[in-house]
Amino acid sequence: MTVTNKMKEQFRILQGGLSSDVKKADVGEGTGNFVKNGGDNMAWADMFAPDPSIPESVQKASIEAILNGSSAHYTMPIGLLELREEIAKHVSKKTGLTIHPSRNVIITPGSDAGFIFSLLPFLKKGDEVLIPDPCYPSNYLNCKLLEATPISVPTYPEDNYQIRIEEMEKRVTSRTKAVILTHPNNPTTTVYRKENLMELSKFIIKHDLILICDQAFEDHIFDGIEFVCPCTLPGMWERTVTICSLSKGYGLSGFRIAYLYTNEEIMDKYYGACVNIVGAPCTISTMGAIAALQDETILPEYYQRLDRRRTIAYDILSTIPGVKMKKSESGILSWLDVSQLGTGQEVADYIKENANVLVNDGAAYGQMGQGHIRIVTACFAKDEDCIIRLERIKKALTQLAKEKEIV
């Protein structure tokens, strides 16, 4: 088949400026063969992977959906009502909001699909979107796919990566339509504090913007840090779309169940387009998700495991010469400043070659990610299996520090 110039232009749009770093970081390029050849993948944000980890209640509900035959059929395109009801209760418990399962909630096949779907009513060619940096690579790439322009807004480790509103003000223009926020942040694990979010909300209201808030890591916040959903702040319900997921908090990445919630006016647009874009959520996964939300033992148990795991990771990795890190504030990740040892890519490559472990180059997460690496420290079901890999990383980077005469 001949590729015409017009087709090439469409390829350019669909690629959205994908860099090789981003592909390696979050698309998983080359990881399959690496793992098949005995390598360990700590670059994929999939809790407890590759080990079996489905809670018993979720297994039972999923199997029952197969045995009774219901799994062969569609759910509603906006998601099964019973699941939306459970989500409405879950959101109310976490935020204090009262949301209606048939007016404020829609189910999507994973938060990545939900994320780009959430942007569709708001962005067109030439629009600009402000994005705190570092952040999840799709924050930039989804804007490019919609031919909008992502505008990186730097955040700084000395501020614990909280947002400087003056940096936002420097970059807002008449073309700015939205702010995208990953809260808690991926990759830094930072939880944005209430005072910071209040300042951000005033900025958004002042400039008449929309907030797209990705809260995929919201379920596990450590050290008693208060987690505030921006949509609960004054004036923000009317202009916020919140994206959540069962992948990270419940460890159900393969189930591909996520959801959006927002006000009725915006949700009406999503309801009207969902069958054409996100289709109907998987019925088996839906039944498993209902069971997960009804099982009040899952999140507390996982919280204890993840709290222990982040401490293990900190205790091992923070002692490496030339490495700087803070203990994670949320979720399943650790964020390391390795700039004394080399670029993020150089260090990631060194770990791959000398520890046989795949980690992420921080540059994939934005300009402010230069000189950093991201490690998914919640990989493997057993602590001891994770410790083995972390010790290999420590050994390799300690050797690298010696080579660079860093003590």
N, C-alpha and C positions, 0 to 999 in steps of 0.2 A: 504494500500500500504506500502510495506517495504522500509524504507529509507536506502540505501546502503552507505558504507563509501565514495564512489566516489560522491554520491549525497550530503553528508554532507560537503565534501570539496568544492563543487560548492556553497552550501549555504554560506560557510565562505567567499568566494570571493564576492558573491552578497551582503552580509551584509556589507562588507567593513569596519568592525570595528565599526559599529554604536553603540554608547553608549546610555544609557537610557536618559542622559541629552540632547543629540542632538535630540533624538526622541521627547522629550517633547518640545524642543525649536522650531524646524522647521518642524517636520513631523506632529505635532498636536495631538500626542497620548493623548487620554483622554479628549480632549477639547470639543468634541461633547456632551458628557453627562454632563459636567460641565456647558456648556451654556444652555442645555435643562433644567437643574435644577435651572436656574436663575442667573448663574454666568456671568460675563462680560469678554470677551476675548480681552485683549490688548497686546497679544503676537504674533498675526498673522499680518504680514506686508501687509495688505489689506486696502487701503485708504478708509475711511468713512464706513467701514464694522461695523455692519451688515446692514446699512441703504441703501435704494435705492439711486443710485447716477449716473445713466447713463445720459450723456449730451443729450439734445433733438436731436441734429444733428446725434448723433450716434444711438439713438433709431430709428429715422426715416429711416436711411439707412439700419439698420439691419432688420426692419420690412418689408421694401420694398424687400429685398433679399428673404424673405420668401414668400411674396405675389406674386412675379413674377416667383417663381419656381426655380430660379437660385441656391438657397441654397442647393438643393438636389444633386448638382454635385461637382466634384473635382475642385479645382484650380490646377495650375501647382505645381508639387512637390517642386519647389524652391520658390513658392509664385506667386500670380497673378501679372502680369507686372504692372498694374496700382498702386498697393500698393508699389511695389519696386520703381516705379518712384516717388511716394510721399515721400518715405523714403530717396531716393537719394537727393531730394530737401531739406528735413529736415536736413539731415547730413551736406549738403553743407552750409546751413544757420548757423548751430551751429559751424562748424569747419573751414569753408573756403575751405575744400577739394572738388574737383570735382570727384565724383564717378559715375560709370556707373551702371544703374539699372540691366543690364543683364550680368555684368562681376564682380561686386564687392559686391552684396547684395544677401542674402538668408533669407527667412522668416522661423521662427521656431515656434512650438506650445508652447510658453512661453520661458522665458530665462533659466529656469532650464534644459529643454530639449536641448536648444541651447548651454548651457554651456558644458554639457558632450559631446555633438556632436562636439564642437569646439576642444576638447582635443584629439579626436580619431586619427587624422593623426600623432600626435606627440609623444604619450606616449606608452611605452611597459613595460613589467615586468622588474623591477630593476631600471628604470629611477627615477630621483629625481626632485622634483618641489619645488621652494622656494616660500613661502607664508607669507606675512606680517601678524602678529598676534597682536590683534584680527581681525577676519574676518568672513565672511559668512561660516557656517559649511560645505556646499557643496564643498567649495574650497579644503578641506581636503578629504572629502568622495569620491568625483569623482575620485581623484587620486587613492585612494585605490581600487575603483571598477575596474579601469584599471590596477591594480597590480603595479602601480608606488608608490613611497614613498613621501608623503608630508613632507616638512621640514619647521617647524615653525620658523619664523624670528621675534623676539620680536620688538614691537614698544612701545613707552612709553608716558604716559599722559603728562609728563613734556615737551615733544617735540610736543605736540598736535598730537601725533601718526604719525608724519611724519616718513619716512623710514630712518634709519641710514644705509648708504651704508656699513660701516664697519661691521655691523651685517650680511649683505648679503655676504660680502667677507669671513667671518669666516666659512660660511656654503656651499659655492659653491664647487663642486667637479667635477671630470671628468664625473660623472653620471648625473649631472644637465642638464636638457633639457629645462626647462621653468620657468617663473615666472607667478604666478596668482595674479592679483591685482583687488580688488573691490574698484572702484573709482567713486563717493564718497564711503567712507567705510561704510559697514554694519557690526557691530552695532554702531560704534563711531560717525558716520555722518561726519567724517573728510574729507575735500577736500584736496587732495595732491597738494601742491603748485608747480608752474612751476619750480622753482629752484630745488626742490626735485625730480621732474620727469625728469629733465635734467640729474641729477646725476644718477638716476636709468637707464635711457636710455643708458648712457655711459657704465654703468656696464653690461647691457644686450648685447650691441654690443661687448664689450670687450670679453665676455665669449661665444659669438655666441649662444644666447638663443632666445627662442620665448616668447613673452608676450601675455598672455590671459587676456584681460581687460574687466571686468564686469562693465558696466556703467548704471545699472538699475535705479539708483537714480540721474541721471545726470540732469534731467529737472528742478529741483528746488534747486538753490544755493543761499544762503542768504548773507547779509551784504556786497554785492559788491565783494565777493571773485571771483577771476578769475578762471574759470574752463578750464583746458587744456586737450584735448584728447591726450594721449601719442602717438597715431599713427601719429600725425601731427608733431612730433619732428624729427629733422634730423636723417636719417637712420632707423627710426622706422616703416614706412609704410610697408617695406619689411618683417618685422618680428613681426607684431602685428595683432591679431584677436580681434575685438571689438564687445562686446555683449551688445545690448540695448533692451529696453522693453517699451511697452505701459502700463504696469501694474501699475507702481508707479507714474510716472508723470501725466498720463491721468486718473488714477483711474480705469483702465479696467482690473483688475487682472483676472476676470472670462472669459475674451475674449481669453486669452492664445495666444497673438500675441507678438512675439519678433523678433529680426533680428540680423544677423551677418553681418559685413562688413570687408573686407580685400582686399589684392591685388589679382590679377588674378591667380597667380600660386597656392596660397593656396585655393582660392575659387573654382578652377577647381576640387580639391579633394572633397570639400563639395558637389558641384553640382553632381558629379558622384555617391555619396553614399546617397544622401538625401532621395530618394524614399524608400530605404531599412530601413532607420533608423528613420527619423522624419516624413516621409509621406507627405501628402498635408495639409496645414493649413486649418482650418475650414472656409468654404465659408461665412457663416453669420458673423463671427468675422472679416474676411477680409474686408467685405464691411463696417462694423462699424469702423474698423481701418482707412480706407481711409477717411471716413467722419471726424474722430477725427483729423487726420493730416491736413485736409483742413480747419478745424474750428479754426481760429486764436484767438478765445475768450477763449478757454478752459485753456490753460496753464497760461495766465495772471490771470484769475480768481482763479484758484487753487493755484497759487503762493501766492496771497494775503491771502487766507484762511489758507494755511500752515504756512506762516510767522506769522500770528496772533496766530495760534495754538501752535507753538513752544515757543512763548513768554509766552502764558498762562501756558504751562507746566513748563517752567523755573521758572516763578514767584511763582508757587505753590510748586513745588517739591524741589527747591534749598534752601528753608527756613526750611527744615526738619532737626532737630539736627542729626548729624552723617552722613549726606548725602552730597556728593560733586558732582557737575555737572557743565558743561558749556552749554551755549545755543547752540542748534543744528546748525551746519553749512549747512545742506542740508536735503532734504527729509522729512520723516514722523516719525522719531524715536527720542527718548531721551535716553541717556546713563548715568547711575548713578553709582557712586562709593559708595557702601554701606558697605564697608569692616569694618567700625567701628561698624556696627550693627550685623554682622555675615557673613557667606558665602553667595554667591549669591543664592544658593538653599534654604538656611535657610530663607533668607529674602523674596524670591519669595513665599515660602510656607506660611510664616507669612501673606503676603499680600493676598494670596488666601484664607486663613482661616479667616482673620479678616477684609478684605475689599471686599471679594468676587470678586476679579479681578485676572485674569491670566496674569502674565508677564513672561519674559524670564530670566533664570539664565545665567549670563554672561559667565560662564565656558564653555557653549556649543560653544562659539565663539573662543575658544583657551585658551592657558595657561594664556595669559595676560588679559583674561576676568574674572579671578578669583576675587571674591569680588565685582562684578558689577551685575547690572540688566539692561535689555533693555525693554523699554516701547514704544509701538506704539501709539504715541500721536495724530495721525491723525485718530484714530478710531472715529466713529459716525459722522454723517453729520453736526449736530448742535454743536456749541461750548459749549452751556450750558450742553448738555448731556455728553460731555467729562469732563467738569469741575466737575460734580457730582462725576465721578469715580476718578478723580485725587484728589479731596478733601477726598474721602474715603481712598485712598492710603496714603495721608498725615496724616490723623488721625491715621491710623493703625501704620505707622512707627514712628510717634511721641510717641505713646504709647510704642512701642518697645524700643525707645531711653530712655524713662523714666525707663523702666524695667532694662536697662543696665546702668542706671545712667549717661547718656550722655546728656548734656545740650548745 
